[in-house]
C-alpha cells in the first residue's frame, strides 16, 4: 500500500482509493475456497467457541508466563526479556478477554432495556 508516496506491503494505494478489483478478486477466491471445503455462510465457529478459545489462549499464556518467571527467579533461565514479553502477552490477552466480556454484558443490558 502507498501512503503519500511511501510503498508498503501489498501495493494497495490509500491516497488514490482502494483497488476494488483486487479486493473483489480476493473475496471471490475466499468464497471459492470455502465452497470447496464445504463451508457455507462464513465460518462454522460460534461465538461460544470463540470465547472458549479466547479463555484457553489467555490461560495458556498466563501459565507460560508464570513458568518463565519462575525459571528466571530460580536461576534456571537467564532470559528475563522473554519472560517479561510473555507476561505482557498474557496481560494483553487477559485485557482483551475482559473487554469482550464487558461488551457482551453491555449488549445484554441494552437488550433488557428495550421495550417491546
Residue frames as qw, qx, qy, qz and C-alpha x, y, z in Angstrom:
[[0.000, 0.891, 0.454, 0.000, 0.00, 0.00, 0.00],
 [0.426, 0.301, -0.006, 0.853, 1.17, 3.54, -0.55],
 [0.241, -0.864, -0.382, 0.223, 0.71, 6.43, 1.83],
 [0.021, 0.962, -0.124, -0.244, 1.87, 9.77, 0.45],
 [0.534, 0.717, -0.446, -0.041, 4.23, 8.09, -2.00],
 [0.209, -0.487, 0.825, -0.196, 5.63, 5.56, 0.51],
 [0.706, 0.081, -0.611, -0.349, 5.19, 1.93, -0.53],
 [0.450, -0.317, 0.712, -0.436, 4.03, -0.67, 1.97],
 [0.535, -0.003, 0.822, -0.198, 3.40, -4.40, 1.62],
 [0.520, 0.344, 0.776, 0.096, 0.72, -5.40, -0.85],
 [0.197, 0.056, 0.436, 0.876, 0.83, -2.32, -3.14],
 [0.033, -0.752, -0.651, -0.102, -2.69, -1.12, -2.25],
 [0.213, 0.291, -0.029, 0.932, -2.89, 2.66, -2.53],
 [0.143, -0.590, -0.650, 0.457, -4.63, 4.54, 0.25],
 [0.015, -0.469, -0.008, 0.883, -4.37, 8.08, -1.08],
 [0.252, 0.177, -0.552, -0.775, -5.71, 7.24, -4.54],
 [0.802, -0.029, -0.003, -0.597, -8.52, 4.96, -3.33],
 [0.650, -0.236, 0.718, -0.080, -8.72, 1.24, -2.80],
 [0.220, 0.269, -0.802, -0.487, -8.03, -1.27, -5.52],
 [0.710, 0.034, 0.353, -0.608, -11.58, -2.62, -5.54],
 [0.795, 0.349, -0.417, -0.268, -10.84, -5.08, -8.32],
 [0.370, 0.345, -0.809, 0.299, -8.18, -6.76, -6.24],
 [0.353, -0.130, 0.641, -0.669, -10.39, -6.80, -3.14],
 [0.806, 0.186, 0.022, -0.561, -13.23, -8.33, -5.15],
 [0.687, 0.382, -0.614, -0.064, -10.84, -10.94, -6.57],
 [0.114, 0.284, -0.828, 0.471, -9.57, -11.90, -3.10],
 [0.564, -0.009, 0.456, -0.688, -13.14, -12.16, -1.79],
 [0.837, 0.277, -0.226, -0.415, -14.12, -14.44, -4.70],
 [0.504, 0.364, -0.768, 0.157, -11.09, -16.66, -4.06],
 [0.163, -0.186, 0.749, -0.614, -12.01, -16.91, -0.38],
 [0.724, 0.118, 0.218, -0.644, -15.61, -17.78, -1.25],
 [0.769, 0.344, -0.491, -0.223, -14.44, -20.45, -3.72],
 [0.281, 0.316, -0.834, 0.355, -12.15, -21.98, -1.08],
 [0.412, -0.073, 0.597, -0.684, -14.99, -22.00, 1.46],
 [0.813, 0.223, -0.060, -0.535, -17.30, -23.68, -1.04],
 [0.645, 0.370, -0.669, -0.016, -14.68, -26.33, -1.83],
 [0.129, 0.224, -0.829, 0.496, -14.15, -27.09, 1.85],
 [0.321, -0.446, -0.830, -0.098, -17.88, -27.46, 2.45],
 [0.132, -0.410, -0.453, 0.781, -18.32, -24.28, 4.48],
 [0.046, 0.608, 0.533, 0.587, -21.34, -22.18, 3.65],
 [0.294, -0.872, -0.275, -0.280, -22.32, -18.81, 5.04],
 [0.095, -0.844, 0.387, -0.358, -18.98, -17.85, 6.56],
 [0.153, 0.397, -0.850, 0.310, -17.20, -19.58, 9.39],
 [0.680, -0.297, -0.636, -0.213, -18.54, -22.54, 11.28],
 [0.361, -0.059, -0.632, 0.683, -17.35, -21.27, 14.69],
 [0.297, -0.803, -0.479, -0.195, -19.93, -19.98, 17.10],
 [0.071, -0.811, 0.234, -0.531, -19.42, -17.07, 19.46],
 [0.813, -0.531, 0.188, -0.148, -19.21, -19.56, 22.33],
 [0.921, 0.117, 0.043, 0.369, -16.38, -21.37, 20.55],
 [0.361, 0.707, -0.129, 0.594, -14.61, -18.05, 20.01],
 [0.408, -0.767, 0.239, -0.434, -14.91, -17.17, 23.70],
 [0.944, -0.299, 0.130, 0.042, -13.80, -20.64, 24.77],
 [0.792, 0.343, -0.031, 0.504, -10.70, -20.36, 22.58],
 [0.087, 0.788, -0.161, 0.588, -10.01, -16.86, 23.88],
 [0.664, -0.664, 0.219, -0.267, -10.19, -18.03, 27.51],
 [0.964, -0.089, 0.112, 0.225, -7.96, -21.04, 26.79],
 [0.602, 0.558, -0.081, 0.565, -5.38, -18.87, 24.98],
 [0.175, -0.807, 0.220, -0.520, -5.33, -16.36, 27.83],
 [0.834, -0.499, 0.202, -0.119, -4.95, -19.15, 30.38],
 [0.921, 0.148, 0.046, 0.358, -2.16, -20.86, 28.43],
 [0.369, 0.701, -0.149, 0.592, -0.30, -17.57, 28.03],
 [0.445, -0.763, 0.229, -0.409, -0.62, -16.87, 31.74],
 [0.937, -0.300, 0.172, 0.056, 0.68, -20.32, 32.67],
 [0.788, 0.383, -0.013, 0.481, 3.58, -19.97, 30.23],
 [0.090, 0.795, -0.192, 0.568, 4.47, -16.53, 31.61],
 [0.681, -0.651, 0.226, -0.248, 4.37, -17.84, 35.18],
 [0.966, -0.040, 0.104, 0.234, 6.62, -20.74, 34.23],
 [0.590, 0.569, -0.086, 0.566, 9.13, -18.45, 32.55],
 [0.181, -0.809, 0.227, -0.512, 9.20, -16.08, 35.51],
 [0.851, -0.480, 0.197, -0.083, 9.72, -18.98, 37.93],
 [0.893, 0.206, 0.025, 0.398, 12.62, -20.21, 35.78],
 [0.304, 0.710, -0.164, 0.614, 14.21, -16.74, 35.84],
 [0.483, -0.741, 0.209, -0.416, 13.67, -16.38, 39.59],
 [0.928, -0.313, 0.195, 0.042, 15.19, -19.82, 40.27],
 [0.171, -0.731, 0.559, 0.352, 18.19, -19.08, 38.05],
 [0.708, 0.124, 0.676, 0.162, 17.42, -21.89, 35.58],
 [0.486, 0.623, 0.429, 0.439, 16.99, -19.39, 32.76],
 [0.327, -0.369, -0.048, 0.868, 18.61, -16.02, 32.16],
 [0.090, 0.369, 0.562, 0.735, 16.03, -14.84, 29.57],
 [0.002, 0.464, 0.510, -0.724, 14.42, -12.04, 31.59],
 [0.228, 0.264, -0.300, -0.888, 13.43, -10.25, 28.37],
 [0.360, -0.104, -0.824, -0.424, 11.49, -13.29, 27.12],
 [0.217, -0.394, -0.821, 0.353, 9.79, -13.72, 30.48],
 [0.085, 0.438, 0.247, -0.860, 8.66, -10.10, 30.58],
 [0.313, 0.149, -0.523, -0.778, 7.38, -10.36, 27.00],
 [0.321, -0.241, -0.907, -0.128, 5.42, -13.48, 27.93],
 [0.098, -0.456, -0.639, 0.612, 3.92, -11.63, 30.89],
 [0.189, 0.367, -0.064, -0.908, 2.91, -8.69, 28.70],
 [0.326, -0.009, -0.757, -0.566, 1.37, -11.03, 26.11],
 [0.255, -0.376, -0.875, 0.165, -0.66, -12.72, 28.84],
 [0.009, -0.454, -0.386, 0.803, -1.73, -9.32, 30.17],
 [0.262, 0.231, -0.358, -0.866, -2.88, -8.13, 26.74],
 [0.351, -0.158, -0.856, -0.344, -4.84, -11.32, 26.14],
 [0.190, -0.436, -0.768, 0.429, -6.50, -11.03, 29.55],
 [0.100, 0.407, 0.133, -0.898, -7.42, -7.40, 28.87],
 [0.316, 0.069, -0.617, -0.717, -8.91, -8.38, 25.51],
 [0.315, -0.299, -0.901, -0.020, -10.94, -11.12, 27.18],
 [0.098, -0.460, -0.561, 0.681, -12.15, -8.66, 29.81],
 [0.190, 0.313, -0.142, -0.920, -13.18, -6.08, 27.21],
 [0.349, -0.085, -0.774, -0.521, -15.07, -8.65, 25.14],
 [0.263, -0.399, -0.839, 0.261, -16.87, -9.80, 28.29],
 [0.001, -0.431, -0.321, 0.843, -17.74, -6.20, 29.19],
 [0.273, 0.170, -0.418, -0.850, -19.13, -5.54, 25.71],
 [0.349, -0.229, -0.873, -0.253, -21.26, -8.69, 25.85],
 [0.191, -0.467, -0.701, 0.503, -22.65, -7.70, 29.25],
 [0.098, 0.367, 0.036, -0.925, -23.37, -4.16, 28.00],
 [0.324, 0.011, -0.649, -0.688, -25.18, -5.56, 24.95],
 [0.312, -0.347, -0.883, 0.051, -27.23, -7.88, 27.17],
 [0.087, -0.478, -0.493, 0.722, -28.21, -5.00, 29.45],
 [0.191, 0.249, -0.263, -0.912, -29.17, -2.91, 26.42],
 [0.344, -0.165, -0.814, -0.438, -31.40, -5.71, 25.17],
 [0.243, -0.437, -0.790, 0.355, -33.05, -5.91, 28.61],
 [0.010, 0.438, 0.230, -0.869, -33.83, -2.18, 28.47],
 [0.138, -0.047, -0.608, -0.780, -35.55, -2.47, 25.08],
 [0.501, 0.225, 0.486, -0.680, -39.28, -2.05, 25.11],
 [0.086, 0.081, 0.901, 0.418, -41.32, -4.49, 23.11]]
